Amino acid sequence: MKSRENLVRLKQFQVNEKRRQLLQLDMMIAEFERMAVELELQITAEEKKAGITDINHFAYPTFAKAARLRRDNLRNSQSDLAQQRSAAESLLGEAEAELSKAEMLESRDTKIREAEIGGRVARILVKNGQPVEYGQPLMIIEPL
């Protein structure tokens, strides 16, 4: 069925989009971590150069103060991104489940039984809604 194929394609697109968003969040988190580590090295170098490590000291370097503030902001943003990532993971799981359902529906629809011989239905042996047993004949087919 065309509509089932379209549904599967839509669900595949949604899953791929969720995966792309997750990858993008991972890259941003890694980039923020790299920047924070780089700032930490700059802070340490500035403190070593000034000989002052106490942030409350009146002569503490202003560059080190600004770098600390920026590093802390990056860490906060990194934490926010980690929360967004966990939410995106759950959305990806839901999208994958929906895709799986759509694929099962499509595979069920495409399983068409072909007759072993050509013919016409001569007689139906069971009534609609009647329980049947495995292997029980359902109809009689007259060959053409």
N, C-alpha and C positions, 0 to 999 in steps of 0.2 A: 504494500500500500504506500502510496506517495506521501500521505500525511504522516505515517509512522517513520518513514525515512527522514522527512523534514524534522520531526520531533527528535530523532536520534542525532541528527546533525546539529540541531540547536543545543541539545544537552552536551554534545562533545565540545561545541564552541564555549559553552559556559564553563565546563571543566577546564578547558585550556586557558580561559581567561582567569579563572581562580588560581591556577598554577602559576601563570605569569605574574599575578599580583603577589603571590607568596614569594616568588623568586625576587621580585622587585623589593619587597620588604627585607628579605635576607641581605640583598646587596646594600641597602641603605643602612641596616644595622651594622654590617661589616665596615662600611665606610665611616660611620660615626665612631666606631671602635678604633679604627686606624687614626682618625683625627684626634681622638681623646688621648691616645698613647703618644702621638706626636706632641701634643700640647703638654703632656706630663713631662716629656723630655725637655721641652723648652723651659718649663717652670723650674725644673731641677737645675738646668744650666744657668738660668738667671739668678736663682738663689745662691748657687755656688759662686757665681761671679761677684754678687753683692756681699756674700758672706753672712746673709741674714735669712733664716728659715722661719722665723716667727712672723706670721701674717699680721699680727697686731703691732709689730714694731713700727715706729714712726718712719723709719727709713726703708721699709720693705718696698722692693721695686714695684712700680705701678704696672709695668708690663706683666709681671708675675701675677698680680692681683687680677688684671683683666683676663689673662690666660686661664687662671683658676676658675673664674666666673664662666668663661666660655666652655671650659672642660665640663663643669658641672651642668651647664645647660645641655651639652651634648649627651651626657649620661642620662639626664631626665628625658630627653627626646628618644634616646635609645630604649629606655624603659617603656615609653609610650608605644614605640614601634613594636616592641616585643608583645605588648598586649594586643595590638592590632594584628600581629602575626598569628597569635593563638586564635583570635576570632576568625581570621581568614582560613586557618586550618580546618576549623569546624565547618565553615561554609563550603570548603572544598570537599570535605567528607559528605556533606549533604548533596552537593552537586554530583559527586561520583555515584552515590546511591540512586539518585534520580536517573542518571545515565544508564546504570545497570538495569533499572526497571524498564526503561524505554527500549533498551537492547533486547531484553527478554520478550517484551511485547512484540517487537519486530520479528524476532526469530520464531515466535509462536505463529505469527501471521504468515510467515514465509514457508512454513512446513505444510505443504499441500500434498495430500495423498493422491497418488496417481493410481488409476485402476490397472489391475494386472491384465485384464482383457477388456476389449471394447464391447459395449452392449448397452442395453437399456434396463432400467429397474422394472422387473416383472411384478414383484410383490414385496411389501415391507412387512417384516415379521414382528416388529415391536411397535408399541404405541409411544407417543411423545410423553416423556416423563417416567416411563416404566423402567425400573431397575434392570440392569443386564449383567451378565457374568462375563468374565474374560473368555474370549474365544467363541462366545455365543454368536451365531449368525444373526445379522440385523436385516438383511434383505436378500432377495434372489435376483440375480442379474441374468438376463437372456442374452447370449452372444449374438452379435450382428452377423 
